[in-house]
């Protein structure tokens, strides 16, 4: 299952070639900015989840936390692939403008 997003790999992909308009593969660039947007959205989900009170009838355990993280990761990935919040589009425009 290829749903794991590695931030260090994403960072190395985006810093290898600063010029996006000459010699850069637009498909790879689009994939990289979508992965970045997915990480950003996942962080937003993580922070939003912290605001939910933990006072239920059944106490939450470690397995619940892991499941919630995996669910957030997949939801963020799907959200970014389907248009996201517009961050990937803005980044793509900016990176394609560079000489």
Steps between C-alpha positions, in 0.01 A plus 500: 500500500668820375323750726790598724624855447865551590570869573878460460458350153262780407748761622784347299279488189410866524850628576687307231409730211390854576419575136162358416448636150816358338561126511247428778241231449161666570341168604766439766471859619123469527538177698750666736279803569200271555701300752600823674135608510404159641754542781365848572139375508600206721657744749177703498298185573739410781463843662122495457482156662678639809199725563263203545447420870616159617216435745304214348343199662772275363854621557707542186813295462813497290328301223234770466767766460685299235178434312410870509845594367471251213149622424620862497793409273276335243240776517771765450650311206163460329409863570827623345456279193146630444582870503579548866492848646674666206849497647639259239363712216656817639834328556491357146437847354784651699748225418418508131570877491860463619766551229 
